[in-house]
Amino acid sequence: MALDTVWVLLAGMLVFFMNLGFGLVESGFARAKNTVNIISKNFIVFAVSTLAFLGIGWGLMYGDGNSFMGLKGLFFLSGADNSPAVGDAYQGVYSALNWTGVPLNAKFFFQLVFAGTAATIVSGAVAERIKYISFIVFSFLLVALVYPVIGHWVWGGGWLAQLGFWDFAGSTVVHSVGAWAALAGVIVLGPRIGKYGPNGAVHAIPGHNMTSAMTGALVLWLGWFGFNPGSTMAADPTSISHIVVTTNIAAAAGAVAATTVAWLLLGKPDIGMTINGALGGLVGITAGCAFVGIGSSLIIGAIAGALIVFGVIALDKLKIDDPVGALAVHGMGGILGTLAVGLFAQDSIAPGTTGDGLFFGGGAGLLVNQLIGVAAVGATVFAVLLAIWLAIKATLGVRVSAEEEMDGLDIGEHGNRAYPDFVQTDTVF
């Protein structure tokens, strides 16, 4: 148990470190005048998520209850029936996690960093025009109420788990939930000033620091080596080794595919597309990393990477303004990865779990289950979070003033700049 516990905690720490990656990627893809705002959101969001998950989210997700939500152990902080002796495996009201023998606190920490990741995804998509307080309130509600209910459906023994829906490390539970939450927010917020002109014109708004974006992407790539193999919740050498390799192969294939497609479509190998292609590959393999073969992971990653390029272009044509490409990476990549389980899963890799997917002789049953899960989660999360965004808009407001947006959120929201020694200029469309 000691080795299992150390592994789970170490993997959780790697996932926690992904907060730095998100902050660097998002701030690099945004304009300099919004850097403080973006890194501040990425810092505070994990603190907010911790309190939300501690207070209620954890119990809703993993507490014993019904097929819709957990009803017991809602307040982890209370200590009621949830404080095992040091070193003891927990066997109590969180029975959905009894399959792993690590202590309760290790289970809580690992699941907490996943919850924080879902909230962080939203930050980039709504960047450069959202009120700081509104983002904080939204993040708390997402992690306290919406994310854990979906998590209960899949990982807490809920109705999707009972149906036979599989998502090993969160292509749907984490990434799609974050993306649907972000899409609802983007629709309520509207595009940044000057992003779209008349007659369908799309004006590029370049990020200010590609070095930051690339560094952040590598931090995320590293963090995924905790995100995916850590979901074994045990130091199983065979499983961990397999998952690390499928994860890495998918990321590499995604980066190369996105670079190639962008080069062909745009005439240049765009670094932003390369970065998002790798991240798309990582999101795409997250659901099936423990269930698919090495060759399948290459195909999944390549398709995800190519899809990201088309997705970013398509969203711009629809005038859905996402400064960092989060909707394509986490939304499209998450859907693809979830469905890929139904196509590429092999029972020989993880016996007694998914069974074989369509491409390996298992028929369409698994794929149908995955489709049901994608549709149910997407419809539920988007509808509920659209209502939450609209409620916040009606009370706190969601968007800064036009003047503040043009001057930059660093000054308007935080009263300082990331680069005070440099003169900053902005193009006015």
ChimeraX attribute file (.defattr): number of C-alpha atoms within 10 A of each C-alpha:
attribute: neighborCount
match mode: 1-to-1
recipient: residues
	/A:1	15
	/A:2	13
	/A:3	12
	/A:4	20
	/A:5	21
	/A:6	15
	/A:7	22
	/A:8	25
	/A:9	22
	/A:10	16
	/A:11	24
	/A:12	27
	/A:13	17
	/A:14	22
	/A:15	29
	/A:16	22
	/A:17	18
	/A:18	27
	/A:19	25
	/A:20	20
	/A:21	25
	/A:22	26
	/A:23	24
	/A:24	27
	/A:25	31
	/A:26	30
	/A:27	31
	/A:28	26
	/A:29	25
	/A:30	24
	/A:31	22
	/A:32	22
	/A:33	26
	/A:34	26
	/A:35	27
	/A:36	22
	/A:37	28
	/A:38	27
	/A:39	21
	/A:40	14
	/A:41	21
	/A:42	27
	/A:43	16
	/A:44	14
	/A:45	23
	/A:46	22
	/A:47	13
	/A:48	20
	/A:49	28
	/A:50	21
	/A:51	16
	/A:52	22
	/A:53	30
	/A:54	21
	/A:55	18
	/A:56	20
	/A:57	32
	/A:58	31
	/A:59	27
	/A:60	29
	/A:61	35
	/A:62	30
	/A:63	26
	/A:64	23
	/A:65	21
	/A:66	14
	/A:67	17
	/A:68	19
	/A:69	24
	/A:70	28
	/A:71	15
	/A:72	19
	/A:73	25
	/A:74	23
	/A:75	18
	/A:76	21
	/A:77	13
	/A:78	12
	/A:79	10
	/A:80	11
	/A:81	14
	/A:82	18
	/A:83	16
	/A:84	15
	/A:85	10
	/A:86	9
	/A:87	14
	/A:88	13
	/A:89	18
	/A:90	22
	/A:91	18
	/A:92	18
	/A:93	21
	/A:94	23
	/A:95	15
	/A:96	19
	/A:97	21
	/A:98	16
	/A:99	9
	/A:100	18
	/A:101	20
	/A:102	25
	/A:103	22
	/A:104	23
	/A:105	19
	/A:106	21
	/A:107	21
	/A:108	18
	/A:109	18
	/A:110	24
	/A:111	19
	/A:112	24
	/A:113	24
	/A:114	22
	/A:115	27
	/A:116	29
	/A:117	23
	/A:118	26
	/A:119	30
	/A:120	25
	/A:121	27
	/A:122	28
	/A:123	27
	/A:124	25
	/A:125	25
	/A:126	30
	/A:127	27
	/A:128	29
	/A:129	24
	/A:130	24
	/A:131	20
	/A:132	18
	/A:133	15
	/A:134	17
	/A:135	22
	/A:136	19
	/A:137	16
	/A:138	21
	/A:139	25
	/A:140	23
	/A:141	19
	/A:142	28
	/A:143	27
	/A:144	26
	/A:145	18
	/A:146	20
	/A:147	27
	/A:148	27
	/A:149	27
	/A:150	26
	/A:151	29
	/A:152	30
	/A:153	26
	/A:154	28
	/A:155	24
	/A:156	29
	/A:157	24
	/A:158	24
	/A:159	19
	/A:160	24
	/A:161	19
	/A:162	11
	/A:163	15
	/A:164	17
	/A:165	25
	/A:166	27
	/A:167	25
	/A:168	23
	/A:169	25
	/A:170	28
	/A:171	30
	/A:172	34
	/A:173	29
	/A:174	27
	/A:175	31
	/A:176	29
	/A:177	31
	/A:178	30
	/A:179	29
	/A:180	25
	/A:181	32
	/A:182	30
	/A:183	24
	/A:184	22
	/A:185	26
	/A:186	24
	/A:187	15
	/A:188	17
	/A:189	20
	/A:190	15
	/A:191	19
	/A:192	21
	/A:193	14
	/A:194	14
	/A:195	17
	/A:196	19
	/A:197	12
	/A:198	6
	/A:199	6
	/A:200	11
	/A:201	12
	/A:202	16
	/A:203	12
	/A:204	11
	/A:205	15
	/A:206	13
	/A:207	19
	/A:208	17
	/A:209	18
	/A:210	19
	/A:211	13
	/A:212	18
	/A:213	27
	/A:214	21
	/A:215	18
	/A:216	24
	/A:217	25
	/A:218	17
	/A:219	21
	/A:220	26
	/A:221	21
	/A:222	17
	/A:223	22
	/A:224	26
	/A:225	20
	/A:226	26
	/A:227	27
	/A:228	27
	/A:229	29
	/A:230	27
	/A:231	20
	/A:232	19
	/A:233	23
	/A:234	21
	/A:235	18
	/A:236	14
	/A:237	8
	/A:238	8
	/A:239	18
	/A:240	21
	/A:241	12
	/A:242	18
	/A:243	27
	/A:244	19
	/A:245	17
	/A:246	28
	/A:247	29
	/A:248	24
	/A:249	25
	/A:250	33
	/A:251	32
	/A:252	21
	/A:253	26
	/A:254	35
	/A:255	27
	/A:256	21
	/A:257	26
	/A:258	33
	/A:259	26
	/A:260	21
	/A:261	23
	/A:262	23
	/A:263	15
	/A:264	11
	/A:265	12
	/A:266	11
	/A:267	10
	/A:268	12
	/A:269	16
	/A:270	15
	/A:271	16
	/A:272	22
	/A:273	27
	/A:274	28
	/A:275	25
	/A:276	32
	/A:277	36
	/A:278	33
	/A:279	29
	/A:280	40
	/A:281	40
	/A:282	38
	/A:283	38
	/A:284	39
	/A:285	38
	/A:286	33
	/A:287	29
	/A:288	33
	/A:289	31
	/A:290	29
	/A:291	30
	/A:292	27
	/A:293	19
	/A:294	17
	/A:295	12
	/A:296	23
	/A:297	31
	/A:298	22
	/A:299	19
	/A:300	31
	/A:301	36
	/A:302	26
	/A:303	23
	/A:304	37
	/A:305	39
	/A:306	26
	/A:307	23
	/A:308	33
	/A:309	27
	/A:310	15
	/A:311	20
	/A:312	23
	/A:313	14
	/A:314	13
	/A:315	15
	/A:316	19
	/A:317	14
	/A:318	9
	/A:319	18
	/A:320	20
	/A:321	25
	/A:322	23
	/A:323	25
	/A:324	24
	/A:325	24
	/A:326	28
	/A:327	31
	/A:328	26
	/A:329	31
	/A:330	33
	/A:331	29
	/A:332	24
	/A:333	34
	/A:334	33
	/A:335	25
	/A:336	25
	/A:337	34
	/A:338	31
	/A:339	27
	/A:340	25
	/A:341	33
	/A:342	29
	/A:343	23
	/A:344	25
	/A:345	29
	/A:346	26
	/A:347	17
	/A:348	14
	/A:349	17
	/A:350	15
	/A:351	11
	/A:352	8
	/A:353	15
	/A:354	22
	/A:355	22
	/A:356	26
	/A:357	24
	/A:358	19
	/A:359	14
	/A:360	14
	/A:361	13
	/A:362	19
	/A:363	15
	/A:364	15
	/A:365	15
	/A:366	24
	/A:367	24
	/A:368	15
	/A:369	18
	/A:370	27
	/A:371	17
	/A:372	16
	/A:373	27
	/A:374	21
	/A:375	11
	/A:376	13
	/A:377	22
	/A:378	19
	/A:379	12
	/A:380	15
	/A:381	23
	/A:382	20
	/A:383	14
	/A:384	14
	/A:385	22
	/A:386	21
	/A:387	15
	/A:388	19
	/A:389	25
	/A:390	16
	/A:391	13
	/A:392	17
	/A:393	15
	/A:394	10
	/A:395	10
	/A:396	12
	/A:397	16
	/A:398	24
	/A:399	20
	/A:400	19
	/A:401	14
	/A:402	12
	/A:403	10
	/A:404	16
	/A:405	21
	/A:406	19
	/A:407	16
	/A:408	24
	/A:409	29
	/A:410	22
	/A:411	17
	/A:412	19
	/A:413	18
	/A:414	14
	/A:415	10
	/A:416	14
	/A:417	19
	/A:418	15
	/A:419	12
	/A:420	9
	/A:421	7
	/A:422	9
	/A:423	6
	/A:424	11
	/A:425	10
	/A:426	12
	/A:427	7
	/A:428	7
	/A:429	9
